[in-house]
């Protein structure tokens, strides 16, 4: 056990941001999008989806929909559901759906772009609060030399408190530090999470999305990314 802990402390942990950060990520990369892509992905798998295909392009998503008959389109542009899609990028929508056996085709402004661009990492996981402990446990089991925590940010261009806080939490847990994050997560209601409480956004970003996205370690699995021959990404569930 002591030997194992010593190895964890030797991990080099880097915190990066945006698509550029995803491209620079090496070792085990965790692509973090708390609000809302990779929270949605976990809720979709929990709702019975058999697989998730992540893509960066809306037109590609429609092509994949034609290829996979038992599939649904999930995603957003400018936070809103894309015209012709089955669901927006909202866990509130997903948690109500029966996705048993469905293939989810997922495209977002930030998170899925990070997956596509994590070209130099050996292992790629999605990152969010809702499966943070599973991410930590998986990383400790793999014990890579480098962990790259990539905070994708708001629309992949502006630093987002929730993604950086998630990265900080994972970093602390990997180092076995006894930091407390609950209060800071709740305080996101007053910063980056304010938009979920604005009445003009209720149709596509309701308050329940905030609470569903900040339920720390609700799920005990990770979603591991694998590059497909068509350039898109398959996400595979690994239970911890």
N, C-alpha and C positions, 0 to 999 in steps of 0.2 A: 504493500500500500504506500509506504514512504517513497519507494522508487517511482511509483506511478505519479504521486503528487509532484515530485521533483521534475518529472517530464513535463507536466502541465505548465510549471513556471517557466520552462524553457521555450514554450510556444511564443513566437513573435506574433503579436496581435496588432493589426493595422486597422484604423478607421478611415474610410474613404467616402467620397460622395459622388453622386450623379453617374451618368453614363461613362464619363471619363474614369471615374473610380472603378466601375465595373470592368473596364478594359485593363486597368492596372492590377486588378485583384489576382493574387496568386494563392497557391496552397488550397485550403478549404475556404471558399468564398460564400458568405451569407449575404444574399441580396435582400435588403430590408425595405419593405413598403407596408407600414402599419395601416395607414389611411389610404387605400383600403385593399389593394390588390392581393397581398399575401395573407391577409386575414380572410378575405373572400375565398381564396383557394382552399384554406383549411376547412372552412364551413361547407364548401362544396363537396369535398371528400367525405366529411362527416355526414352529409346529406345523402350519401350513397353513390356519388359519381365514381365511375370505374377508372377514369383517367382524366388528366388535364393536358391539353396541348396549348402552350403559350406561344403567341406570335406577336410581332411588333406592328403588323400591318392590317388594317381593316379589310382591304380587298382580299388579302390572304386568308383571313378568317372566314370570309364568305366562301372561298374555294374549298377550304377544309370542311365546312358545313355540308357542302355537296358530296364530298368524299366519304364522310362518316355519317351514315343515315340516322343513327340513334344519338344525335349530338345536339347541343344547345350552345348558343352564342352568348357569352358573358363579357361585358366590358364597358369602357367609357372613353369619351373624349370631352375635355372641359368638364369633367366630373359627371356628365350626364350620359344616360344610356344611349348608345349609338342607334341610329335609325335602322330598323330591321333586325336588331338583336332581341334575344329572348329575355335577357336580364341585364340590368345595369351592374355596376361594380359595387353592389351594396349587400353586405351580409344580412341586412334586414329582409331583403328579397329572397336571398338564397336559403336562409334558415326556414322559410315557409314552404320551400319547394321540395317535391319528391324527385330527386335526381338519380334514383336507383338505376344502376347500369348505364347511365348516360356518359357520353364523352363531352367534357367541357372544353370549348374553344374560347380562350381567354386573351383579350388584348386590352392594355391600359396605357396611359400616358407615361408612367414612370416604371413601375415594377417589371412588367414583361420586357421592357426595353433593356433593363439591367440584366435579365437572364440571357437575352440574345447576345449581349455584348461582353459577357464574362468569358472571354475566349482564352485567357491565359491561366485560368484556375484549373486545378486537378479535380476538385469536387465542388459542386455548386448546390446550395440549398436556398430555399426561400426563407425569409425572416420576418417575424412579427411577434408581438407580445403573446398572442394566443397559443404559441407552441415554443416559447422561449426556453423552458427547461429541457424540452426534448432536443432542441438544437444544441444546447450545452452538453447534454449527455451523449449525443451522437459525436460531437467534436471530441470529447474526452475519450470516447471509444476508439476513434480513428487516430487521435493524437498526432495531428500534422505539425510540421515545423512552423508553418505560417497559417494564421487565420486572418482572412480579410473580411471585415465587416463593412458593407457598402450601404450607406444611407442614401436612398434614391431621391429623397426630397420631394417637395411639392412640384409636380409637373416636371420632375427631373432637372430643375433649374434653380430652385430656391431651397436653401437649407430648411429642413422640417424638424421641429423640436421632437416630435414623436419618433422619427426614425433614428435620430442621434441618441435619444434617450434609450431606445431599444438596443442600439449598438453598445451603449455604455453599460446597460444591464447585462448583456451577454458577456462583455469583456470582464465585468466584475465577477460573474459567476464562474467563468473559466479560470479566474485567478483565485477562486474560493474566498473572495472578499465578502464580508457580511454587510453589504450596503442595503439600505432600505429605499425602495423606489415607489411604494404605493402612493404616497402623498404627491410626489412629482408627477406621477401618471394622472392622478385625479386633476391636478392643476392644469393639465393640457386643455381642459374645457375653456380656460381663460386665455389660451394662446392659439396654437395651431388647430385646436379642436373647436374653436368658436363657430366655425362655419356650419357645423352640424346643428347648432341651436338657432340659426338664423331662419325665420319662418319662410323666407323666399326660396330656401333650398330644400324644404321638407319633402318635396316629391322625389328627389334623387339623392339627397344626403340627410336623412332624418336623424334625430337625436339618438335613436337606438343604435345606429351605426357606430357612434362614438363608444357606447358602452360595450357593444359586441367586440369591437376592435381592441379594447383595453382590458379584456378579461385574461389576465396573465396565466399562461400555461393551462388553458382549458383543454387543450388537446395534447396527447402523449405520442405524437408521431411527427416526423419531419417529412418534407417534400423535397426529394432529390431530383435535380434537373439533369436530363440527358439530351444532348444535341441529336436531332433527327437528320436524316439524309437530306430533307427538304429545307434545312436551315432553321426550322422551328424547334421548340423544346417540348419534350415529354416530362411531366412531373410524376414521379413515382412515390407512393406512400411507403415509408419505413417506420414500423412501430418500434417504440423503445420500451 
